[in-house]
Amino acid sequence: MTAADSLGPISIVIVGGGTAGWLSALLLQAEAKRLGRTIALTLIESSKVPTIGVGEGTTSIFGGVLQSLGIEERDFLAKTDATIKYGIRHRDWRRLGHSYDGPIDDAYALADRIPNAGSWIDTFCVAAGRSVADPHVFSALMAGNKAPVARSQGRDVPISQFHHAYHFDQAKVGQFLRSKACDIKTIDAVVQTADRDPETGHIKSLCLDTGERVDADFFIDCTGFRRALIAGIMGEPWVSYADTLPVNRAMPFWIDLDPTQDIPTYTHAWAQSSGWMWQIPTTERIGCGYVYSDAHLTPDQAQAEIERLLGHPIEPRNDIKINSGRVANVWSGNVLALGLASSFLEPLEATSIHGTIVSLLLFLKRHLKTLGRETPLDKARYNDANAGQVDDFRDFINLHYVSERDDSAFWRDVADGFIHQNTRARLDLWATRLPKSSDFANDLDGLPHVEELLHYPVLDGLGLLNRDAAKSEMAANPKLRQFARDTVDHLTNQAKHAALQARSHKEWLASL
Ligand SMILES: Cc1cc2nc3c(=O)[nH]c(=O)nc-3n(C[C@H](O)[C@H](O)[C@H](O)COP(=O)(O)OP(=O)(O)OC[C@H]3O[C@@H](n4cnc5c(N)ncnc54)[C@H](O)[C@@H]3O)c2cc1C
């Protein structure tokens, strides 16, 4: 018997069968097995309550999750209509006609470590007036719409060491994850109320619309925007970001893939008069959506704007109201909220599924082994780390709206009232020197977070980095400047070479 087993078996109920619910079920089960902790797992979902029906872009963490669940990438790609994502192309954010790319690979991982040299590759690029995206292999793969593999001796070999991300069909991912589950009891019912312990406030059992009661030691709320347990039963308050994130409505729609064109390997984030439009390709279609401020546009006006832009009619699939923010405490009593039940900002930078995975991994790492013995301090620390993660996402997304645009009431209002004090304080600091890793906190036990790697392309793309400061930093260390020049040239050439070797994205996907 292991130490973990001595804590005894534990029963856990997950409510919600969307991406968050099924990811939670599979990762929880895998980690319990690894730890030797016995859990009885039940997932309650309702065929009467649809999943959100959007959420089609991930970050690179998703590939690691597939690996840890023993899922073959080929299998995943083929069954979810998924395509490869190397980053985001931001169009018209800084000003009309301007665009920049945000690749998600790490150029520093391919270069020598230089103690105390800060973000020297980026600093050199800024000083030299070159894009910080240039030395990234994912920039070159994005530009050429290339697959992550090259053909060698009759087989496909990976072209880079970095995890790419995915675009996919959200509904098919749900089915795919569900198909991988075994030894998980599922119930199709709506959770209506709960019995709670009068002393601790903990949930003892859930009462379903079928009349059934389901007891458990611990509950995970993955009920999406309904937040049935964390808010509905536990009464956790909502921390709103509505004063910082200016978009609050989404109009998703699909357009056809052009069969004569490559399938893009990036999310297209295209700024509009009152928000922005996402374009995310699967192998079957392009999933799009206008995320806008309804203080500036009605849904009809939003649709008309997009139809004018695209030059053809569209059929909106939904009208989604976004109340951006997070629950104050994701872990309340014996309930943990994950996915949309815990927070949502807006789709930019695909923080939602990423944040769900990080929160879940952090929980499993810190608490699964001893779940049932946690102290109030353990919970407070976990809640603080999660709150910090989402607040950091808010600041990162807020940064994208620091724009030169003043061609609509929306962009003027954003400049006047929506730039958060944290964003202003950071920009004041970075007006004097280049950003460095110590500017970014990571209270997530080293799990991936929005740190300088993701900030640099956005800051550079928006023209928010101080070239004179970068030149001074480089001038103070001529040896480093020469080394940085050689490294950037080498990485840029290597990236171009890799892209030349790589297979076509479209052709590779078709071959799977
Ligand atoms: C416009 C928009 C665009 C987005 N784009 C992205 C993106 O590009 N990348 C990204 O990472 N994320 C994105 N997201 C977020 C993403 O959609 C979610 O993180 C992801 O789909 C997980 O959703 P979920 O499982 O939390 O909730 P849902 O998919 O809503 O699932 C909720 C589940 O709970 C069940 N349920 C609800 N109430 C009850 C009840 N009382 N009893 C029983 N069952 C119940 C439902 O049946 C369902 O199974 C986007 C979100 C929106 C709104």
The ligand as a Tripos MOL2 file, in Angstrom:
@<TRIPOS>MOLECULE
LIG
   53    58     1     0     0
SMALL
NO_CHARGES

@<TRIPOS>ATOM
      1 C1        -16.9120   33.3370  -28.2110 C.3       1 LIG1
      2 C2        -15.9640   32.3930  -27.5620 C.ar      1 LIG1
      3 C3        -14.8010   32.0160  -28.2270 C.ar      1 LIG1
      4 C4        -13.8770   31.1640  -27.5910 C.ar      1 LIG1
      5 N1        -12.7030   30.8470  -28.2180 N.ar      1 LIG1
      6 C5        -11.7740   30.1310  -27.5450 C.ar      1 LIG1
      7 C6        -10.5260   29.8040  -28.1400 C.ar      1 LIG1
      8 O1        -10.2620   30.0840  -29.3170 O.2       1 LIG1
      9 N2         -9.6210   29.1210  -27.3890 N.ar      1 LIG1
     10 C7         -9.8830   28.7490  -26.1050 C.ar      1 LIG1
     11 O2         -8.9990   28.1920  -25.4430 O.2       1 LIG1
     12 N3        -11.0850   28.9720  -25.5550 N.ar      1 LIG1
     13 C8        -12.0210   29.6480  -26.2310 C.ar      1 LIG1
     14 N4        -13.2340   29.8650  -25.6490 N.ar      1 LIG1
     15 C9        -13.5170   29.2200  -24.3680 C.3       1 LIG1
     16 C10       -13.8540   27.7400  -24.6220 C.3       1 LIG1
     17 O3        -15.0320   27.6680  -25.3890 O.3       1 LIG1
     18 C11       -14.0250   26.9850  -23.3100 C.3       1 LIG1
     19 O4        -12.9040   27.1600  -22.4790 O.3       1 LIG1
     20 C12       -14.1460   25.4870  -23.5560 C.3       1 LIG1
     21 O5        -15.0290   25.1830  -24.5990 O.3       1 LIG1
     22 C13       -14.5870   24.7980  -22.2920 C.3       1 LIG1
     23 O6        -15.9240   25.0710  -22.0280 O.3       1 LIG1
     24 P1        -16.5640   24.3910  -20.7420 P.3       1 LIG1
     25 O7        -16.3520   22.9280  -20.8270 O.co2     1 LIG1
     26 O8        -16.0770   25.1060  -19.5500 O.co2     1 LIG1
     27 O9        -18.1340   24.7520  -20.8750 O.3       1 LIG1
     28 P2        -19.2400   24.2080  -21.9130 P.3       1 LIG1
     29 O10       -18.6760   23.8150  -23.2190 O.co2     1 LIG1
     30 O11       -20.3080   25.2580  -21.9270 O.co2     1 LIG1
     31 O12       -19.8060   22.8870  -21.2280 O.3       1 LIG1
     32 C14       -20.6820   22.9580  -20.1260 C.3       1 LIG1
     33 C15       -21.1860   21.5540  -19.8020 C.3       1 LIG1
     34 O13       -21.9150   21.6180  -18.5830 O.3       1 LIG1
     35 C16       -23.1370   20.9180  -18.7150 C.3       1 LIG1
     36 N5        -24.0800   21.5450  -17.7680 N.ar      1 LIG1
     37 C17       -24.3480   22.8590  -17.5960 C.ar      1 LIG1
     38 N6        -25.2180   23.0250  -16.5850 N.ar      1 LIG1
     39 C18       -25.4820   21.7890  -16.1010 C.ar      1 LIG1
     40 C19       -26.2910   21.3050  -15.0390 C.ar      1 LIG1
     41 N7        -26.9990   22.1220  -14.2450 N.pl3     1 LIG1
     42 N8        -26.3410   19.9810  -14.8470 N.ar      1 LIG1
     43 C20       -25.6230   19.1040  -15.6180 C.ar      1 LIG1
     44 N9        -24.8280   19.5210  -16.6210 N.ar      1 LIG1
     45 C21       -24.7740   20.8420  -16.8470 C.ar      1 LIG1
     46 C22       -23.5120   21.0360  -20.1760 C.3       1 LIG1
     47 O14       -24.3820   19.9780  -20.5690 O.3       1 LIG1
     48 C23       -22.1400   20.9350  -20.8190 C.3       1 LIG1
     49 O15       -21.8100   19.5740  -20.9910 O.3       1 LIG1
     50 C24       -14.1630   30.6710  -26.2850 C.ar      1 LIG1
     51 C25       -15.3570   31.0030  -25.6580 C.ar      1 LIG1
     52 C26       -16.2560   31.8630  -26.2690 C.ar      1 LIG1
     53 C27       -17.5160   32.2370  -25.5510 C.3       1 LIG1
@<TRIPOS>BOND
     1     1     2 1
     2     2     3 ar
     3     2    52 ar
     4     3     4 ar
     5     4     5 ar
     6     4    50 ar
     7     5     6 ar
     8     6     7 ar
     9     6    13 1
    10     7     8 2
    11     7     9 ar
    12     9    10 ar
    13    10    11 2
    14    10    12 ar
    15    12    13 ar
    16    13    14 ar
    17    14    15 1
    18    14    50 ar
    19    15    16 1
    20    16    17 1
    21    16    18 1
    22    18    19 1
    23    18    20 1
    24    20    21 1
    25    20    22 1
    26    22    23 1
    27    23    24 1
    28    24    25 2
    29    24    26 1
    30    24    27 1
    31    27    28 1
    32    28    29 2
    33    28    30 1
    34    28    31 1
    35    31    32 1
    36    32    33 1
    37    33    34 1
    38    33    48 1
    39    34    35 1
    40    35    36 1
    41    35    46 1
    42    36    37 ar
    43    36    45 ar
    44    37    38 ar
    45    38    39 ar
    46    39    40 ar
    47    39    45 ar
    48    40    41 1
    49    40    42 ar
    50    42    43 ar
    51    43    44 ar
    52    44    45 ar
    53    46    47 1
    54    46    48 1
    55    48    49 1
    56    50    51 ar
    57    51    52 ar
    58    52    53 1
@<TRIPOS>SUBSTRUCTURE
     1 LIG1         1 GROUP 0 **** ****
